[in-house]
Amino acid sequence: MVDTKMKERLFATLYGGIVGDLMGVPVEFKKRGTFHVEGVIGYGTYNQPPGTWSDDTSLTLCLVKNMIEKGDTRSLMDKFVRYMEQGYLTPFGEMFDIGITTAEAVSSYKKGIVPEYCGKTGEFDNGNGTLMRIAPLVFVLINECDFNKRNALVLQYTKITHGHPRSLVGSIIYIELLLSLYRNNSLEFALSEVYNLLQNYLQHELCTELNAYTRIFDENFLNIPENDIKSSGYIVHSLEAAIWCVGNSSTFKEAILKAVNLGEDTDTVAAMTGALAGMCNQMDEIPGEWLNSIVKKQEIDDIIEDFYEFCSA
């Protein structure tokens, strides 16, 4: 039964993120209220056909492939280089988008810096580029009961592109929240559980960064009006927006449309929303027409199936 649940959640979480990504690509950077998305569309910001996914999905697939191959952070960074230079794991063989902080980290790696020191550590380097790609880590951690061991893996795969403590804490919150949702907890309970866990076990040097995320742990957070939710590429804003969209929706479709129509960093906020919504067992299924619109769907199907086989072995 656990294996069956893992398959359902793994597919829903990964496809949820991909669908959220492709839904947001055409309207990325557009101001809230200047557009209204109701389904899969194309062109727009990057002039890409309907169903086109961005760096969010490409870098997630790089991580998935790397885990299947039992690679390390160096082999993962090699895949990021291939993504940037050769269009590896892209919809049409060419990169059309990548975050500045991630691109700079990959450039540092190419200059010979070891992966763990490639992520920039300035306060203005706290974009959402790590949260867009790390959800698959959940499925290699579901049976790991030691928080410190889970924490070490999450930090390892965050530092390669984002090294500031705020980004590290954001990654931990996101993964622990997904893990709590995997255990069939409600979103409200999961947020409370994660907060208590981090208060008790988070390393001392990271604890102060919990202050940046206080809103999501407030018991009234999900009652905040939409006008008070920001949807920029700043890691705190993106995490708040994704959680808020899931908490204020009763279906997967509703959550994704809320996320996309928030505007600004639409692809990443919707990708994170899709991963969280996919993990919530109370959400209904991803709309079939959205799934069927995914460019190179058969290739992605094969990668996700291989990842499931890897995780369940």
Secondary structure, 3 states (H helix, E strand, C coil): CHHHHHHHHHHHHHHHHHHHHHHHHHHCCCCCCCCCCCCCCCEHHHCECCCCCCHHHHHHHHHHHHHHCCCCHHHHHHHHHHHHHHCCCCCCCCCCCCCHHHHHHHHHHHCCCCHHHCCECCHHHCECCCCCCCHHHHHHHCCCCCHHHHHHHHHHHHHCCECCHHHHHHHHHHHHHHHHHHCCCCHHHHHHHHHHHHHHHCCHHHHHHHHHHHHHHCCCHHHCCHHHCCCCCEHHHHHHHHHHHHHCCCCHHHHHHHHHHCCCCHHHHHHHHHHHHHHCCCCCCCCHHHHHCCCCHHHHHHHHHHHHHHHHC
